[in-house]
Amino acid sequence: MEREPNRLLQQLIAEAGFSHKGLARRLNDLGAARGTPGLKYDHSSVLRWIGGQRPRDPVPCLLTEIFALRLGRPVSSEDLGMPAITTPLDLGQEFTHTWQEGVATVTALWRADVERRRFLIDSTFAIGAGSVGAVRWLTSPQEGRPSSSGPRRVGRADIAAIHEVTRSFGELDNRFGSGRVRSSVVKYLDTAVTPLLKDGSYGDATGRQLASAAAELTRLAGWMAYDMEQHGLAQRYLIQALRLARGADDHALGGEILAGMAHQAIYMGQPAHALDLARAAQLSARRAGVSTLASSGHVLEAHAHAGLGDARACAASLHEAERAFDTRSPGDEPRWLGYFDEAYLSAKFAHCFRDLGEGERTVRQARRSLDMDGRFVRGRMFNLSLLAAGLLQCGELEEACTAASGAMTLASELQSVRSRSYVADLRRRLEPYKNEPKVRALHERTRELAAV
């Protein structure tokens, strides 16, 4: 989307008699004097601002000071053509009631994320926001027509491109960890998807397809933030992905997003909240008629029960997960559910048994989970960690060290904070055996990873 030239800034520069190079030099010097050293703007930067690009804070405020001093009168950021942007601190936490509000919220979230706004980076996980989002997803009426009459016609190629970007970045995420690719995903959402949603021309059918595609990629960006343990940011993305899925009236995708929210809640040690989200995912799976998704919801409920120490309820939910899995028809289900196979289900079972302290069952399921697609490098790291934990619970120290070594080696190749947390958990489990030769040798081999 082309930006409008900033004619106000151009006129002020002419009135003040600044050269582009001179203005940039004054800006860098004033930044250093005001406690923001290291600014390296040049004449090209000024040309981009004249072309309509908005510089990051604190540049607009510094520019007002420079122009006011030169012209001898007050100059505001509005005079510069750079009006102050006020962003609510709860941006992205609300599941909005209308499509138009939802588009405004999610595109503002992408922009704020691209700008690395501090309130997003530092945001914390809010159970209430997740609960309200799940309730609104389940109870809000079918979306009105998600349509727009903007100047740019949205076609099948635009939507296909979003799907391909989601697929490609999803594969990279699984192979290398979220730290290598997340910023590119967010930038694509901001620069390529925002213009389609806000300025596109699309009717009901195309609008639903666009909403679904945008929801998938937004979910992926949220999952990546979760992998980097930016939990408040991840939650905001998942809530907004859920809102977009409502625009698409896509119950299967909504159920998948709710399952992801339950996954995050379990990881964060919030099993009661996870229980609610997992059951909401099951309801969506039922509406969509997708058995694999139902299995996912039940196994996440089982994991929540395990977190609450309820072995009986966990067993009942695992049974339901198996029943649903046995009735699935993968060829008739959404392609984005392809990751949920027997190996993945076994890994979820192993998580439950590990948390319940059932070593032998953990080992059995963890071994099955390793019969997996080789592209899921991060998943293999997690599954080897599960195997090592189960072997330790069984007192099999030598085998546990072998599995732990494999997990730690894979973790060293990933940019994934969750992977490092799994390594830290393994180290804690190995601590009682720290004087054993096998454990000492393991620590020696993985010292470099520990330093990271």
MOLINQUI-V308442 format. One record per residue. RES is the residue in three letters. PHI is phi as a letter, one per 40 degrees, with the letter a starting at -180 (NA if undefined). OMEGA is omega in whole degrees, -180 to 180 (NA if undefined). D_CENTER is the distance of its C-alpha to the mean C-alpha in whole Angstrom. Layout:
# MOLINQUI-V308442
res={RES;RES}
phi={PHI;PHI}
omega={OMEGA;OMEGA}
d_center={D_CENTER;D_CENTER}
This chain:
# MOLINQUI-V308442
res={MET;GLU;ARG;GLU;PRO;ASN;ARG;LEU;LEU;GLN;GLN;LEU;ILE;ALA;GLU;ALA;GLY;PHE;SER;HIS;LYS;GLY;LEU;ALA;ARG;ARG;LEU;ASN;ASP;LEU;GLY;ALA;ALA;ARG;GLY;THR;PRO;GLY;LEU;LYS;TYR;ASP;HIS;SER;SER;VAL;LEU;ARG;TRP;ILE;GLY;GLY;GLN;ARG;PRO;ARG;ASP;PRO;VAL;PRO;CYS;LEU;LEU;THR;GLU;ILE;PHE;ALA;LEU;ARG;LEU;GLY;ARG;PRO;VAL;SER;SER;GLU;ASP;LEU;GLY;MET;PRO;ALA;ILE;THR;THR;PRO;LEU;ASP;LEU;GLY;GLN;GLU;PHE;THR;HIS;THR;TRP;GLN;GLU;GLY;VAL;ALA;THR;VAL;THR;ALA;LEU;TRP;ARG;ALA;ASP;VAL;GLU;ARG;ARG;ARG;PHE;LEU;ILE;ASP;SER;THR;PHE;ALA;ILE;GLY;ALA;GLY;SER;VAL;GLY;ALA;VAL;ARG;TRP;LEU;THR;SER;PRO;GLN;GLU;GLY;ARG;PRO;SER;SER;SER;GLY;PRO;ARG;ARG;VAL;GLY;ARG;ALA;ASP;ILE;ALA;ALA;ILE;HIS;GLU;VAL;THR;ARG;SER;PHE;GLY;GLU;LEU;ASP;ASN;ARG;PHE;GLY;SER;GLY;ARG;VAL;ARG;SER;SER;VAL;VAL;LYS;TYR;LEU;ASP;THR;ALA;VAL;THR;PRO;LEU;LEU;LYS;ASP;GLY;SER;TYR;GLY;ASP;ALA;THR;GLY;ARG;GLN;LEU;ALA;SER;ALA;ALA;ALA;GLU;LEU;THR;ARG;LEU;ALA;GLY;TRP;MET;ALA;TYR;ASP;MET;GLU;GLN;HIS;GLY;LEU;ALA;GLN;ARG;TYR;LEU;ILE;GLN;ALA;LEU;ARG;LEU;ALA;ARG;GLY;ALA;ASP;ASP;HIS;ALA;LEU;GLY;GLY;GLU;ILE;LEU;ALA;GLY;MET;ALA;HIS;GLN;ALA;ILE;TYR;MET;GLY;GLN;PRO;ALA;HIS;ALA;LEU;ASP;LEU;ALA;ARG;ALA;ALA;GLN;LEU;SER;ALA;ARG;ARG;ALA;GLY;VAL;SER;THR;LEU;ALA;SER;SER;GLY;HIS;VAL;LEU;GLU;ALA;HIS;ALA;HIS;ALA;GLY;LEU;GLY;ASP;ALA;ARG;ALA;CYS;ALA;ALA;SER;LEU;HIS;GLU;ALA;GLU;ARG;ALA;PHE;ASP;THR;ARG;SER;PRO;GLY;ASP;GLU;PRO;ARG;TRP;LEU;GLY;TYR;PHE;ASP;GLU;ALA;TYR;LEU;SER;ALA;LYS;PHE;ALA;HIS;CYS;PHE;ARG;ASP;LEU;GLY;GLU;GLY;GLU;ARG;THR;VAL;ARG;GLN;ALA;ARG;ARG;SER;LEU;ASP;MET;ASP;GLY;ARG;PHE;VAL;ARG;GLY;ARG;MET;PHE;ASN;LEU;SER;LEU;LEU;ALA;ALA;GLY;LEU;LEU;GLN;CYS;GLY;GLU;LEU;GLU;GLU;ALA;CYS;THR;ALA;ALA;SER;GLY;ALA;MET;THR;LEU;ALA;SER;GLU;LEU;GLN;SER;VAL;ARG;SER;ARG;SER;TYR;VAL;ALA;ASP;LEU;ARG;ARG;ARG;LEU;GLU;PRO;TYR;LYS;ASN;GLU;PRO;LYS;VAL;ARG;ALA;LEU;HIS;GLU;ARG;THR;ARG;GLU;LEU;ALA;ALA;VAL}
phi={NA;c;c;c;d;c;c;c;c;c;c;c;c;c;c;c;g;c;c;c;c;c;c;c;c;c;c;c;c;c;d;c;c;c;g;b;c;g;c;b;c;b;c;c;c;c;c;c;c;c;c;h;c;c;c;c;c;c;d;d;c;c;c;c;c;c;c;c;c;c;c;g;a;c;b;b;c;c;c;c;g;b;d;c;b;b;b;c;c;c;d;g;c;b;c;c;c;b;d;c;c;c;c;c;c;c;c;c;c;d;c;c;c;d;c;f;c;d;c;c;c;c;c;b;c;b;d;d;c;c;c;c;d;c;c;c;c;c;b;c;c;d;d;c;d;c;b;a;b;c;c;b;c;c;b;c;c;c;c;c;c;c;c;c;c;c;c;c;c;c;c;c;c;c;c;b;g;c;c;c;b;c;c;c;c;c;c;c;d;c;c;b;c;d;d;c;c;c;b;c;b;a;c;c;c;c;c;c;c;c;c;c;c;c;c;c;c;c;c;c;c;c;c;c;c;c;c;c;f;c;c;c;c;d;c;c;c;c;c;c;c;c;c;c;c;c;c;c;f;b;c;c;c;c;c;c;c;c;c;c;c;c;d;c;c;c;d;c;g;b;c;c;c;c;d;c;c;c;c;c;c;c;c;c;c;c;c;c;g;b;c;c;c;c;c;d;c;c;c;c;c;c;c;c;c;c;c;c;g;b;c;c;c;c;c;c;c;c;c;c;c;c;d;c;c;c;b;c;b;d;c;b;b;d;c;c;c;c;c;c;b;c;c;c;c;c;c;c;c;c;d;c;c;d;c;c;g;c;c;c;c;c;c;d;c;c;c;c;c;c;c;b;c;c;c;c;c;c;c;c;c;c;c;c;c;c;c;c;c;c;c;c;c;c;g;c;c;c;c;c;c;c;c;c;c;c;c;c;c;c;c;c;c;b;c;a;c;d;c;c;c;c;c;c;c;c;c;c;c;c;d;c;b;c;c;c;d;c;c;c;c;c;c;c;c;b;c;c;c;c;c;c}
omega={180;177;173;176;-180;-176;178;179;180;180;-180;179;179;-179;-178;179;179;162;179;179;-179;179;180;-180;178;180;-180;-179;-179;177;179;-180;-177;175;176;-179;175;175;-176;179;179;-176;179;178;-179;178;179;179;177;179;175;178;179;178;179;172;8;-174;-179;180;178;179;179;-180;-180;-179;179;180;-177;-174;178;177;178;176;-179;177;175;178;179;-172;-180;-177;-179;179;177;-178;178;-176;178;-179;176;-178;-177;171;-171;-175;-176;179;-178;177;-180;178;180;-178;-174;179;175;178;178;-178;-179;180;177;-180;179;-179;-171;-177;176;-179;-176;-172;-178;180;-177;-178;-178;-179;178;-180;179;178;180;180;-179;177;-176;-170;-177;-179;179;-176;170;-174;176;-175;-180;-178;180;-175;-175;-179;179;-178;-178;-179;179;-178;177;180;179;179;-179;176;179;180;-176;-179;176;178;179;179;-179;-177;-170;-177;-172;-176;-178;-169;-171;-177;178;178;-178;179;178;177;-176;-173;-175;-176;178;179;179;-178;-172;-173;-178;173;-179;177;-172;-175;179;179;179;178;178;180;-179;180;179;179;179;-177;176;176;179;178;177;179;179;176;176;180;177;180;169;-164;178;178;179;-179;179;179;-178;177;180;173;178;179;177;178;175;176;178;-173;-175;-176;179;-180;176;178;178;179;177;176;177;178;177;178;-180;-179;177;-179;-178;180;178;-173;-180;176;178;179;178;-177;179;179;175;177;178;179;178;179;179;179;-178;-178;-177;-173;180;179;175;177;178;180;-179;-178;175;174;179;-180;176;177;178;178;178;178;-177;-175;-178;179;177;-179;180;-179;176;177;179;179;178;180;-180;-179;-178;-178;-173;176;-173;-179;-179;-175;-179;-177;-178;175;-176;-180;-172;180;-178;180;-180;179;178;178;179;175;-179;177;-180;-176;176;-177;176;179;-179;-171;-175;-180;176;-179;-178;-178;180;177;178;-177;-178;173;-166;177;-175;-180;-177;-175;179;178;178;178;179;-175;174;177;177;180;180;180;179;179;176;178;179;-179;-179;-170;-176;178;179;179;178;179;-180;178;177;179;-177;177;178;-179;-179;-179;-175;168;-173;-179;177;179;179;178;176;177;180;178;178;180;177;-179;-180;-175;179;-177;-170;-179;178;-178;-179;-179;177;179;178;180;180;-178;-173;-178;-178;178;180;179;176;NA}
d_center={25;28;28;31;33;34;37;38;37;39;42;41;41;44;46;45;47;44;43;39;40;41;39;36;38;39;35;35;38;37;33;35;38;35;33;30;32;31;30;31;32;34;36;33;31;34;34;30;31;34;32;29;26;26;26;23;25;27;29;30;32;34;35;36;38;40;41;42;44;46;46;48;46;43;40;37;33;34;37;35;33;30;30;28;24;24;20;20;18;17;15;13;14;16;17;19;22;23;21;23;21;18;18;19;16;13;15;16;12;11;15;14;11;13;16;14;16;17;16;12;12;15;13;14;13;15;17;19;16;14;18;19;16;17;21;21;19;22;25;24;27;26;24;27;27;24;26;27;30;29;30;28;29;26;27;26;25;22;20;21;20;16;16;18;15;12;15;15;12;11;14;14;11;13;16;15;12;9;11;13;11;8;10;12;10;9;13;14;12;14;17;18;16;17;21;21;20;22;25;25;28;27;29;28;27;25;23;22;21;19;17;16;15;13;12;11;9;7;6;5;3;2;3;4;4;5;7;8;9;8;9;10;7;5;8;9;6;7;11;11;10;13;15;15;16;18;20;20;21;19;20;19;15;15;16;14;11;13;13;10;10;14;12;10;14;16;14;15;18;18;20;22;19;17;21;20;17;18;21;20;18;22;23;21;22;25;25;24;26;24;25;22;20;22;23;19;19;23;22;19;21;24;21;21;25;25;23;26;29;30;31;33;30;28;30;31;27;27;30;29;26;28;30;27;26;30;30;27;28;25;27;27;23;20;19;16;17;19;17;19;22;25;23;20;22;24;21;20;24;24;22;24;27;26;25;28;30;32;32;34;32;28;30;31;28;26;29;28;24;25;27;24;22;23;20;17;18;16;17;20;20;18;21;24;23;24;27;28;27;29;32;32;33;35;37;37;36;37;35;32;32;32;29;27;28;27;23;24;25;22;19;21;20;16;14;12;13;13;15;17;17;19;21;22;23;25;27;28;29;31;32;35;37;36;40;40;40;38;35;37;36;33;32;34;32;29;30;28;25;26;26;23}
